[in-house]
Structure formats: structure tokens, C-alpha cells
Amino acid sequence: MILDTIDFEVVQRETSKLPEIDFDNIPFGKVFADHMLCATYENGKWGNTQILPFGDIQMSPATSMIHYGQSIFEGLKAFRTEDGQIAVFRPEENWKRMNKSAKRLCMPGVPKEIFIEGMKRLIDLDRGWVPTKEESSLYIRPFLFATDAMLGVKPSQSYMFMIILAPVGPYYSKPLHLKIETKYTRAAMGGVGAVKAAGNYASALYPAQLAAEEGIDQLIWTDGKEHKYLEEAGTMNMMVVINKTLITPPLTSTILPGITRASFLELAREEGYNVEERPITVDEVIGACKNGSLEELFGVGTAATIAQVDKLTHEDQTFQLPQISSREISNTIGTKLVNIKQGRVEDPRQWNTHI
């Protein structure tokens, strides 16, 4: 990556929108902070790094991102800690993952100085937007997209990187009812399921809509070849506990390497729990539901941290899963993870970046 000396031009909004915001009633992803970061990639180098008032952007109808889908993104959160500081959880891991996504889609990597330093400056400018309410946070959305105004199937030569901020409450307000999907496929081996490509989410919308019409909250995706193995839970990595063993699918080209997933597994091993990263079959999970050995089923991800599942549907059967209060591993590790993010306990790994 060729990078000129970074000079962040800052144009502040004349009047903040903060006084208009009801932080007790924030819809997820619909309210945005005052400013945004923009940087452009042209002629083989990054430049034009700006922090501007949040607003619309102009582009040509021929912009190649619209037609050929070179668009990737990340998601992470900033928290207001109990001592009043602002902490962002493991941002360098998001930077690394974004650049892996960029490589897979023939896009330029974003320099660390723009991603991390730009994020810090943006959040510092809009620090008043970080909520103080329990279970609330400032959602951070970095994204990169192609900007060539050209019709032709080939990688763009120009790109824009942006970061926008949104104060949010909890993503899920209740435990979930999931259905094991055995017809539609989220990702195929060798595809882009392991990167955060925008198109991954578009292809999941229709099956999820069909499930919602049945009163189901989200889907558990299975492998594209046989629909035999469990992969992800909605937009999260999935985990099950069977006979006191925490099991999660291994990372492959069809599963996103979640940062919450990695953090959860590290803490679970540290606490002495038995952890297995291995393929999980549909038959194994349904069999465990029937014989009572399935103790926990939950998703992990940035938006929800831990999303508990209390009902599981497969074909024509729906299983009521064990009570949430009885779930030792997800409750113990989930609480520890949230406490680290919010500065309530020590952070020996220095996962938090303070702003």
C-alpha cells in the first residue's frame, strides 16, 4: 500500500444533532452521529482523508460497486466505561479482517493509520454520542467500495473508504427462535463466506424473510453441499453446549472468523471449559435436543455479543431449549466479555483501545 503522509482534514458540523436524540429509545442502525470519515484510493495510493459532517455522497450511475458488488464492511463497538472513558474492543482485529476481505475481492487494503487513527479521531470528535445506558454502545461501521464509473467486469481502479457511527441499544430484545435451513445456502466452499462482503447479506435476506413469515427470528445456515453440517446462526457464529462441552464449527471458507467468537473461545479455555472446534451435524444437535444432552445454544457476534436461543425448529419439529438462567458457559463467559468491554474488570490482554 502506497501512502502519503496522512493529514486529516476536519470540517465540523455547525450545530450538533445530539440534543434531538432520545438515548432511551434508539432504533438499531437508524440514528447517526454528527461526522463521518472519508478517504479515497486513486492512482495506486491513498489520500484525501477527511472527517466531514455526516451526509449523503454523490456517485455516478455507472459506479462499478453498484453493478459488480465490490463492497466490504466491518462492525465494531465503542463503550462508555464505568470511569467515564471510551473503549473500543479489539479494533486492530477488524482492520486485519477488512484487509483479508479486500484481498479476496481484489480491492486495496486500507492502511492501519487511516483505519485505526481515523477511527480514533472520528470517535473523539463525536464522543458525546457514546451512550451511557446499560446495553447501549456506539456502533462503528467502516466500509470500502469501488468507485470507478465504468461498465465492465474487472476490478475497479479507485475506491472510497468510510467510517460512520451510530448509537445503538441491544440488537435482540429477547431470546431467539431459530430454524435449521436445509434448502437455501448462505455460502459455498471456495466462495466469499469467510469475508464480510455486502453480497453475503443480500443473498440471506429472502430465506430469512420466509422464516419470519413462519414466526421464526433467524436461520441456522448449513453447508451448501449436503445441508448436513451447521455453520452460522443468522449473521453470527454459532455455539452449542452438549454434555458440558462447548462446540463450535471450525473456520472454513464458508464461515466468518468472528472477533467475538475468537474472544469467547479464548476466555472459555482460560476458565477451564472443554472446548471443541469441529464439524457439528444437524443429526447430532437434534439428537441432543431429544435426549436432553443439549444444554445451551447461542450465537456470538459484534451486534449482540451473546444471543441466546430458546426455541429450535427443524423440519416439522420445534424444541424448547433449556432455560436461559441454567446456561453456565454462555452466561459466565458472556458476562465476562461484556465486563471487559465496559471496563468493569481487568483487561490483561489489552483488548480495549481507549480514546
SEFIZA-305723 format. One line per field, with one value per residue: x, y, z of N, C-alpha, C in turn; residue number from 1. Coordinates in steps of 0.1 Angstrom, whole numbers. Layout:
# residues N
n_east = (X; ...) .
n_north = (Y; ...) .
n_up = (Z; ...) .
ca_east = (X; ...) .
ca_north = (Y; ...) .
ca_up = (Z; ...) .
c_east = (X; ...) .
c_north = (Y; ...) .
c_up = (Z; ...) .
nr = (NUM; ...) .
END
This chain:
# residues 355
n_east = (8; 7; 13; 8; 19; -3; -28; -54; -80; -104; -137; -161; -194; -218; -239; -247; -265; -271; -288; -313; -317; -331; -319; -329; -345; -335; -335; -320; -293; -303; -300; -276; -243; -227; -206; -185; -159; -139; -119; -99; -89; -68; -50; -32; -26; -34; -53; -66; -79; -105; -125; -158; -190; -218; -234; -251; -236; -222; -224; -216; -241; -229; -212; -190; -192; -220; -228; -212; -205; -182; -178; -172; -174; -170; -177; -179; -177; -179; -176; -189; -171; -172; -157; -160; -144; -138; -140; -128; -134; -110; -100; -79; -81; -104; -95; -75; -91; -107; -89; -82; -107; -107; -86; -96; -116; -103; -95; -79; -59; -67; -48; -33; -30; -50; -73; -73; -62; -78; -103; -101; -98; -123; -142; -134; -140; -168; -175; -195; -216; -215; -233; -245; -262; -271; -263; -262; -243; -218; -221; -198; -191; -170; -163; -157; -156; -159; -153; -150; -164; -176; -186; -180; -166; -144; -117; -121; -103; -103; -113; -134; -130; -148; -160; -187; -208; -230; -252; -265; -289; -296; -293; -309; -339; -349; -347; -340; -359; -349; -344; -334; -319; -324; -326; -320; -288; -262; -234; -208; -182; -150; -160; -171; -178; -163; -155; -164; -183; -206; -226; -230; -248; -271; -279; -289; -313; -338; -344; -344; -366; -387; -386; -393; -419; -430; -429; -404; -373; -346; -322; -304; -277; -267; -243; -235; -234; -245; -263; -259; -242; -239; -234; -234; -253; -278; -266; -244; -216; -220; -227; -228; -236; -231; -234; -218; -197; -183; -190; -181; -184; -156; -133; -138; -138; -164; -173; -174; -146; -152; -146; -157; -163; -136; -126; -144; -139; -113; -115; -132; -116; -96; -110; -113; -131; -142; -135; -144; -135; -150; -167; -202; -230; -264; -280; -267; -272; -300; -305; -294; -311; -334; -327; -320; -294; -284; -275; -270; -275; -265; -257; -229; -216; -207; -228; -247; -232; -237; -263; -290; -306; -338; -357; -358; -363; -367; -374; -405; -406; -404; -383; -382; -357; -333; -337; -327; -314; -301; -278; -246; -220; -224; -235; -216; -192; -201; -209; -184; -171; -186; -181; -154; -153; -167; -151; -152; -138; -104; -83; -63; -52; -52; -73; -90; -91; -84; -100) .
n_north = (-12; 21; 51; 84; 110; 113; 136; 146; 162; 182; 190; 205; 199; 225; 227; 205; 174; 161; 171; 164; 137; 109; 90; 69; 55; 42; 33; 5; 12; 33; 59; 84; 96; 129; 132; 118; 97; 99; 86; 83; 61; 63; 62; 43; 50; 60; 88; 121; 123; 128; 142; 147; 165; 143; 130; 128; 111; 116; 99; 83; 69; 48; 37; 12; -4; -6; -22; -45; -53; -49; -44; -41; -45; -37; -42; -29; -19; 9; 16; 32; 34; 25; 44; 66; 67; 61; 31; 10; -22; -44; -32; -35; -61; -60; -43; -60; -81; -67; -61; -87; -94; -74; -83; -107; -98; -84; -58; -28; -29; -12; 12; 9; 33; 50; 35; 29; 52; 71; 63; 66; 95; 103; 92; 105; 131; 129; 120; 126; 111; 85; 62; 61; 44; 12; -18; -3; 12; 26; 20; 11; 16; 7; 9; -2; 6; 2; 27; 34; 48; 30; 5; -28; -60; -61; -55; -25; 6; 27; 37; 41; 47; 46; 56; 54; 63; 51; 54; 28; 5; -26; -54; -77; -81; -102; -137; -160; -176; -201; -216; -245; -243; -259; -258; -233; -217; -201; -198; -211; -236; -223; -199; -166; -166; -164; -138; -103; -95; -74; -86; -111; -108; -98; -121; -137; -126; -133; -161; -156; -139; -156; -173; -156; -151; -174; -170; -171; -161; -161; -179; -210; -216; -241; -264; -260; -281; -307; -299; -308; -302; -278; -243; -212; -189; -171; -139; -145; -162; -196; -215; -244; -262; -294; -320; -307; -298; -272; -265; -255; -248; -254; -229; -222; -217; -209; -197; -169; -155; -147; -120; -117; -144; -155; -143; -152; -180; -180; -170; -189; -213; -204; -204; -230; -246; -273; -272; -276; -273; -282; -300; -299; -319; -317; -338; -346; -324; -323; -348; -345; -326; -342; -362; -348; -339; -316; -286; -258; -233; -209; -177; -158; -125; -92; -74; -84; -96; -119; -140; -156; -187; -199; -215; -241; -250; -277; -290; -304; -301; -285; -275; -269; -253; -256; -235; -201; -191; -213; -218; -223; -218; -199; -178; -173; -167; -149; -128; -121; -112; -90; -74; -69; -54; -31; -21; -30; -50; -62; -59; -78; -87; -64; -58; -37; -5; 27; 59) .
n_up = (0; -10; 6; 13; 35; 62; 65; 82; 72; 89; 90; 109; 119; 120; 139; 164; 162; 185; 207; 198; 201; 216; 238; 252; 236; 211; 178; 162; 142; 128; 135; 133; 141; 143; 125; 98; 84; 55; 29; 0; -27; -53; -84; -74; -47; -14; -1; 5; 30; 51; 77; 79; 81; 87; 59; 27; -1; -34; -64; -96; -118; -131; -113; -104; -81; -77; -98; -99; -74; -56; -26; 8; 44; 79; 114; 146; 181; 204; 238; 267; 295; 331; 345; 329; 306; 271; 253; 227; 214; 205; 179; 160; 151; 136; 116; 104; 95; 77; 57; 48; 36; 16; 0; -10; -26; -46; -39; -27; 3; 34; 49; 81; 95; 86; 91; 119; 133; 121; 129; 157; 158; 147; 165; 189; 182; 181; 207; 225; 216; 224; 241; 275; 288; 301; 282; 259; 232; 210; 177; 153; 119; 96; 60; 26; -8; -44; -68; -95; -125; -146; -169; -169; -163; -142; -117; -100; -103; -85; -52; -23; 11; 42; 74; 95; 123; 148; 175; 195; 209; 225; 202; 199; 216; 230; 238; 210; 184; 164; 131; 114; 84; 54; 27; 13; 7; 25; 19; -1; -4; -10; -18; -9; 18; 41; 43; 49; 28; 12; -5; 6; 26; 13; -1; 19; 27; 15; 23; 51; 53; 45; 67; 87; 81; 91; 118; 129; 141; 131; 110; 111; 93; 70; 55; 20; 3; 13; 33; 58; 79; 105; 103; 105; 126; 118; 113; 128; 145; 156; 185; 206; 235; 246; 267; 286; 271; 251; 218; 186; 151; 129; 115; 81; 45; 44; 66; 87; 103; 133; 156; 181; 184; 185; 208; 228; 228; 236; 263; 274; 273; 290; 314; 319; 306; 286; 252; 219; 185; 158; 132; 133; 132; 119; 127; 151; 168; 168; 178; 204; 214; 216; 235; 257; 262; 251; 263; 259; 234; 213; 197; 187; 183; 170; 171; 189; 210; 229; 219; 230; 223; 225; 213; 189; 156; 134; 103; 107; 135; 166; 192; 227; 243; 270; 301; 300; 323; 333; 320; 320; 307; 285; 299; 319; 305; 286; 303; 314; 291; 283; 306; 303; 280; 289; 308; 335; 347; 349; 321; 309; 284; 270; 252; 248; 232; 243; 241) .
ca_east = (0; 15; 6; 14; 17; -17; -33; -68; -88; -116; -148; -171; -208; -221; -248; -248; -279; -272; -300; -325; -317; -337; -310; -336; -353; -327; -336; -307; -288; -311; -296; -261; -236; -226; -195; -180; -146; -138; -106; -100; -77; -67; -36; -23; -22; -44; -52; -78; -85; -113; -137; -168; -204; -225; -244; -251; -224; -226; -217; -221; -249; -221; -202; -188; -197; -234; -231; -204; -205; -170; -182; -170; -175; -167; -186; -173; -184; -172; -184; -186; -168; -177; -150; -162; -136; -144; -132; -132; -130; -101; -102; -69; -86; -113; -86; -69; -101; -112; -79; -84; -118; -103; -77; -105; -124; -94; -96; -67; -60; -68; -37; -37; -30; -63; -84; -72; -61; -90; -114; -99; -101; -137; -149; -130; -148; -182; -175; -208; -226; -213; -243; -241; -272; -267; -266; -260; -230; -217; -217; -188; -192; -160; -167; -149; -164; -154; -159; -148; -176; -173; -193; -170; -164; -130; -116; -121; -90; -105; -121; -136; -132; -156; -165; -199; -211; -245; -255; -274; -293; -294; -297; -320; -345; -354; -341; -344; -364; -341; -348; -323; -322; -319; -329; -311; -274; -255; -221; -203; -168; -143; -166; -167; -185; -154; -152; -176; -188; -220; -234; -233; -260; -282; -284; -296; -325; -351; -347; -348; -379; -396; -387; -400; -434; -434; -428; -391; -364; -334; -319; -291; -272; -260; -234; -242; -234; -254; -271; -257; -234; -243; -224; -236; -266; -282; -253; -235; -211; -229; -221; -237; -230; -236; -227; -208; -186; -186; -187; -184; -179; -142; -133; -136; -141; -178; -176; -167; -138; -157; -137; -163; -160; -123; -125; -152; -133; -101; -119; -137; -105; -89; -119; -112; -142; -139; -139; -141; -138; -152; -180; -214; -241; -278; -284; -261; -279; -314; -305; -291; -324; -344; -322; -318; -280; -281; -276; -270; -274; -264; -249; -219; -212; -205; -241; -254; -223; -243; -277; -295; -317; -347; -365; -351; -372; -361; -385; -418; -404; -399; -378; -380; -344; -332; -339; -315; -307; -294; -268; -234; -209; -227; -238; -203; -182; -207; -208; -170; -167; -192; -174; -141; -156; -172; -141; -156; -128; -91; -81; -48; -48; -53; -82; -96; -83; -91; -100) .
ca_north = (0; 33; 60; 97; 114; 115; 148; 145; 175; 181; 200; 202; 203; 238; 225; 191; 168; 154; 175; 158; 123; 102; 78; 58; 49; 43; 21; 0; 15; 43; 72; 85; 107; 141; 132; 106; 97; 95; 85; 78; 54; 67; 61; 34; 54; 66; 102; 129; 118; 139; 140; 157; 163; 132; 134; 120; 112; 117; 90; 81; 57; 37; 33; -2; -11; -9; -32; -57; -57; -47; -37; -49; -37; -42; -37; -30; -10; 17; 16; 41; 26; 30; 55; 76; 66; 54; 19; 3; -35; -51; -26; -40; -73; -56; -38; -71; -88; -60; -63; -100; -93; -66; -91; -117; -91; -76; -44; -24; -28; 1; 14; 9; 47; 55; 27; 30; 66; 78; 59; 73; 109; 104; 89; 116; 143; 126; 113; 128; 102; 72; 62; 57; 34; -2; -25; 5; 14; 33; 11; 17; 8; 10; 2; 1; 2; 6; 40; 36; 50; 21; -8; -38; -68; -62; -47; -10; 12; 37; 32; 50; 41; 55; 52; 61; 59; 50; 50; 17; -3; -41; -58; -85; -78; -114; -150; -162; -188; -203; -227; -250; -241; -271; -256; -222; -217; -188; -197; -223; -238; -216; -186; -155; -167; -161; -124; -95; -89; -70; -95; -123; -105; -97; -134; -143; -119; -140; -172; -151; -134; -167; -178; -146; -153; -185; -166; -175; -150; -162; -192; -216; -220; -254; -264; -259; -294; -317; -294; -318; -296; -265; -233; -199; -186; -157; -132; -147; -175; -203; -224; -253; -270; -307; -328; -298; -294; -262; -269; -245; -252; -249; -219; -226; -206; -206; -192; -157; -156; -136; -115; -121; -158; -158; -138; -161; -192; -178; -169; -202; -222; -199; -207; -244; -254; -282; -266; -283; -266; -293; -300; -303; -323; -315; -350; -345; -314; -327; -359; -339; -320; -352; -370; -339; -336; -302; -277; -244; -230; -194; -171; -147; -116; -79; -67; -89; -102; -132; -141; -169; -193; -207; -225; -246; -257; -284; -296; -301; -302; -274; -279; -259; -255; -253; -222; -193; -189; -225; -219; -219; -214; -187; -167; -169; -161; -137; -117; -117; -105; -76; -66; -64; -43; -19; -16; -33; -59; -60; -63; -82; -88; -51; -59; -24; 7; 38; 71) .
ca_up = (0; -11; 15; 16; 49; 64; 70; 84; 72; 97; 89; 119; 117; 127; 150; 166; 163; 198; 216; 192; 202; 228; 240; 259; 225; 199; 169; 158; 129; 121; 140; 131; 148; 135; 115; 91; 78; 41; 23; -14; -33; -67; -89; -66; -34; -5; 2; 6; 42; 57; 86; 74; 87; 82; 49; 15; -10; -48; -73; -109; -120; -136; -103; -105; -69; -78; -108; -98; -60; -48; -14; 20; 56; 93; 125; 160; 191; 214; 250; 278; 307; 343; 349; 320; 294; 259; 250; 215; 216; 195; 165; 151; 145; 125; 105; 97; 88; 65; 46; 42; 28; 5; -9; -17; -36; -55; -35; -20; 17; 40; 58; 96; 100; 82; 97; 134; 137; 116; 138; 170; 157; 145; 178; 198; 178; 184; 219; 232; 210; 230; 252; 289; 293; 301; 270; 247; 227; 197; 167; 143; 106; 85; 48; 15; -20; -57; -73; -110; -132; -157; -170; -173; -152; -138; -105; -100; -100; -75; -41; -12; 25; 50; 87; 101; 137; 152; 188; 194; 221; 222; 189; 201; 229; 236; 232; 197; 178; 151; 123; 107; 70; 46; 13; 8; 12; 27; 13; -7; -2; -21; -21; -1; 30; 52; 44; 51; 16; 13; -11; 15; 34; 4; -5; 30; 30; 11; 32; 64; 52; 45; 81; 95; 79; 100; 132; 133; 142; 122; 105; 113; 80; 69; 44; 7; -4; 18; 44; 69; 90; 110; 101; 112; 132; 113; 110; 140; 147; 165; 195; 213; 246; 247; 278; 293; 261; 242; 205; 175; 138; 126; 105; 67; 36; 44; 80; 90; 115; 142; 166; 193; 185; 190; 222; 236; 229; 245; 277; 278; 276; 302; 326; 321; 300; 275; 240; 206; 172; 150; 125; 141; 123; 122; 134; 164; 176; 170; 188; 217; 218; 220; 246; 268; 264; 246; 274; 255; 220; 212; 187; 192; 173; 174; 174; 201; 218; 231; 216; 234; 215; 234; 205; 177; 147; 123; 95; 114; 149; 174; 205; 237; 249; 285; 305; 299; 336; 337; 310; 327; 299; 278; 309; 326; 295; 280; 312; 315; 279; 284; 316; 298; 270; 296; 318; 348; 352; 343; 307; 308; 271; 264; 241; 246; 229; 249; 233) .
c_east = (9; 7; 14; 12; 3; -20; -48; -74; -101; -125; -159; -185; -211; -229; -250; -263; -281; -285; -313; -327; -322; -329; -317; -344; -346; -329; -323; -304; -295; -308; -281; -255; -233; -216; -192; -166; -146; -123; -107; -87; -78; -52; -27; -19; -35; -42; -65; -86; -92; -123; -146; -181; -211; -235; -243; -238; -229; -218; -224; -231; -241; -211; -202; -193; -212; -236; -224; -200; -192; -173; -180; -172; -171; -177; -179; -180; -174; -182; -180; -183; -173; -170; -150; -154; -144; -135; -137; -126; -123; -102; -91; -73; -96; -105; -80; -79; -106; -102; -79; -96; -115; -95; -86; -113; -116; -95; -83; -69; -60; -56; -41; -38; -44; -74; -84; -72; -73; -102; -113; -103; -116; -145; -146; -139; -163; -184; -188; -219; -225; -223; -238; -251; -267; -272; -266; -246; -230; -212; -209; -188; -182; -165; -159; -156; -157; -161; -156; -162; -174; -181; -183; -166; -149; -128; -115; -106; -91; -115; -123; -137; -139; -158; -176; -202; -226; -246; -266; -277; -290; -300; -309; -326; -350; -346; -347; -350; -357; -346; -336; -326; -316; -322; -319; -297; -269; -242; -217; -188; -160; -148; -161; -174; -176; -150; -165; -179; -203; -230; -238; -246; -273; -288; -291; -309; -338; -354; -351; -362; -390; -397; -395; -415; -439; -433; -414; -382; -353; -332; -305; -287; -265; -251; -241; -243; -244; -265; -271; -250; -239; -231; -225; -251; -270; -269; -243; -228; -219; -221; -232; -229; -238; -228; -215; -196; -191; -181; -191; -178; -165; -143; -130; -138; -156; -182; -168; -159; -142; -147; -143; -162; -147; -121; -132; -145; -120; -104; -125; -126; -97; -97; -119; -123; -136; -144; -135; -145; -138; -165; -191; -225; -255; -283; -279; -269; -293; -315; -302; -304; -334; -340; -319; -303; -276; -285; -277; -269; -275; -255; -240; -216; -211; -218; -247; -245; -227; -258; -282; -306; -325; -356; -357; -361; -363; -372; -398; -418; -398; -395; -377; -367; -343; -333; -326; -307; -299; -281; -254; -224; -212; -229; -224; -194; -188; -206; -194; -166; -173; -185; -161; -143; -160; -163; -144; -146; -115; -91; -67; -43; -47; -61; -88; -86; -91; -89; -103) .
c_north = (12; 44; 73; 100; 118; 128; 148; 159; 173; 193; 197; 207; 216; 236; 210; 186; 162; 158; 169; 144; 118; 89; 67; 50; 50; 31; 17; 4; 25; 58; 73; 98; 118; 140; 118; 108; 92; 95; 79; 71; 57; 66; 54; 39; 60; 80; 108; 124; 130; 134; 151; 155; 151; 137; 125; 121; 111; 106; 88; 69; 45; 32; 18; -10; -15; -21; -45; -60; -57; -38; -46; -39; -44; -37; -39; -19; -3; 17; 27; 33; 32; 42; 67; 76; 60; 43; 13; -11; -41; -45; -31; -53; -70; -51; -50; -79; -81; -61; -77; -100; -85; -75; -101; -111; -82; -61; -40; -24; -14; 2; 15; 24; 53; 48; 30; 45; 74; 75; 66; 88; 111; 102; 100; 128; 141; 118; 114; 118; 88; 71; 57; 46; 20; -9; -16; 8; 23; 23; 18; 9; 14; 2; 7; -3; 8; 18; 43; 38; 43; 9; -18; -46; -70; -53; -32; -5; 23; 32; 43; 42; 51; 48; 60; 55; 60; 46; 39; 12; -17; -45; -67; -82; -90; -126; -153; -176; -190; -216; -232; -250; -252; -270; -245; -223; -203; -187; -211; -224; -231; -203; -176; -155; -163; -146; -116; -87; -86; -80; -107; -120; -103; -111; -141; -137; -127; -152; -167; -145; -145; -173; -169; -147; -165; -182; -169; -163; -150; -177; -197; -221; -233; -254; -265; -272; -304; -312; -303; -312; -282; -255; -220; -198; -172; -151; -134; -161; -183; -213; -232; -259; -283; -315; -320; -295; -283; -265; -258; -250; -246; -238; -225; -215; -202; -199; -180; -159; -145; -132; -118; -136; -161; -154; -147; -174; -191; -177; -182; -212; -217; -203; -222; -252; -262; -276; -274; -274; -278; -293; -305; -307; -319; -326; -350; -336; -318; -339; -355; -332; -330; -360; -361; -335; -322; -292; -262; -243; -215; -190; -160; -138; -102; -72; -71; -94; -117; -132; -155; -174; -202; -217; -228; -254; -264; -292; -293; -302; -290; -278; -267; -262; -251; -238; -214; -192; -201; -227; -214; -212; -200; -175; -163; -162; -149; -125; -112; -108; -91; -68; -61; -52; -30; -15; -20; -43; -56; -65; -67; -84; -75; -51; -45; -13; 19; 51; 83) .
c_up = (0; -3; 17; 30; 51; 71; 71; 84; 80; 95; 98; 115; 126; 140; 152; 167; 177; 206; 211; 195; 216; 230; 247; 248; 212; 190; 164; 144; 121; 125; 139; 137; 138; 124; 109; 86; 64; 37; 9; -18; -48; -71; -80; -53; -27; -2; 4; 19; 49; 67; 84; 82; 80; 71; 37; 7; -24; -55; -86; -110; -125; -126; -103; -93; -71; -87; -105; -83; -52; -36; -2; 32; 68; 102; 139; 168; 200; 226; 260; 291; 320; 349; 339; 308; 283; 255; 237; 216; 203; 181; 155; 144; 134; 113; 97; 89; 75; 53; 40; 32; 15; -5; -17; -28; -45; -52; -28; -5; 22; 50; 72; 101; 97; 90; 112; 138; 133; 125; 151; 169; 155; 158; 188; 195; 182; 197; 227; 227; 216; 242; 265; 294; 291; 288; 258; 244; 215; 187; 156; 130; 96; 72; 36; 2; -32; -62; -88; -116; -146; -157; -176; -162; -150; -125; -108; -98; -90; -65; -31; 1; 34; 64; 92; 115; 140; 166; 188; 208; 217; 209; 190; 215; 236; 231; 219; 194; 165; 144; 115; 92; 62; 32; 7; 14; 13; 19; 9; -5; -14; -24; -12; 13; 42; 52; 45; 38; 17; 6; -3; 22; 25; 1; 6; 33; 27; 20; 46; 64; 52; 60; 89; 93; 87; 115; 137; 131; 132; 118; 109; 99; 80; 57; 31; 0; 0; 28; 56; 81; 93; 108; 109; 117; 128; 107; 121; 138; 157; 174; 202; 225; 248; 257; 283; 284; 252; 228; 195; 162; 136; 115; 91; 58; 36; 57; 83; 103; 125; 153; 180; 195; 191; 204; 232; 239; 238; 259; 282; 281; 288; 315; 328; 314; 288; 262; 228; 194; 162; 142; 134; 131; 128; 131; 149; 173; 178; 180; 202; 223; 223; 233; 258; 271; 259; 258; 270; 240; 219; 201; 193; 180; 178; 179; 187; 212; 221; 228; 219; 225; 225; 227; 193; 168; 136; 116; 103; 129; 155; 188; 214; 244; 264; 288; 304; 312; 340; 329; 315; 318; 292; 288; 315; 316; 289; 290; 314; 303; 279; 295; 312; 289; 277; 307; 332; 355; 344; 329; 304; 294; 263; 251; 238; 242; 234; 241; 243) .
nr = (1; 2; 3; 4; 5; 6; 7; 8; 9; 10; 11; 12; 13; 14; 15; 16; 17; 18; 19; 20; 21; 22; 23; 24; 25; 26; 27; 28; 29; 30; 31; 32; 33; 34; 35; 36; 37; 38; 39; 40; 41; 42; 43; 44; 45; 46; 47; 48; 49; 50; 51; 52; 53; 54; 55; 56; 57; 58; 59; 60; 61; 62; 63; 64; 65; 66; 67; 68; 69; 70; 71; 72; 73; 74; 75; 76; 77; 78; 79; 80; 81; 82; 83; 84; 85; 86; 87; 88; 89; 90; 91; 92; 93; 94; 95; 96; 97; 98; 99; 100; 101; 102; 103; 104; 105; 106; 107; 108; 109; 110; 111; 112; 113; 114; 115; 116; 117; 118; 119; 120; 121; 122; 123; 124; 125; 126; 127; 128; 129; 130; 131; 132; 133; 134; 135; 136; 137; 138; 139; 140; 141; 142; 143; 144; 145; 146; 147; 148; 149; 150; 151; 152; 153; 154; 155; 156; 157; 158; 159; 160; 161; 162; 163; 164; 165; 166; 167; 168; 169; 170; 171; 172; 173; 174; 175; 176; 177; 178; 179; 180; 181; 182; 183; 184; 185; 186; 187; 188; 189; 190; 191; 192; 193; 194; 195; 196; 197; 198; 199; 200; 201; 202; 203; 204; 205; 206; 207; 208; 209; 210; 211; 212; 213; 214; 215; 216; 217; 218; 219; 220; 221; 222; 223; 224; 225; 226; 227; 228; 229; 230; 231; 232; 233; 234; 235; 236; 237; 238; 239; 240; 241; 242; 243; 244; 245; 246; 247; 248; 249; 250; 251; 252; 253; 254; 255; 256; 257; 258; 259; 260; 261; 262; 263; 264; 265; 266; 267; 268; 269; 270; 271; 272; 273; 274; 275; 276; 277; 278; 279; 280; 281; 282; 283; 284; 285; 286; 287; 288; 289; 290; 291; 292; 293; 294; 295; 296; 297; 298; 299; 300; 301; 302; 303; 304; 305; 306; 307; 308; 309; 310; 311; 312; 313; 314; 315; 316; 317; 318; 319; 320; 321; 322; 323; 324; 325; 326; 327; 328; 329; 330; 331; 332; 333; 334; 335; 336; 337; 338; 339; 340; 341; 342; 343; 344; 345; 346; 347; 348; 349; 350; 351; 352; 353; 354; 355) .
END
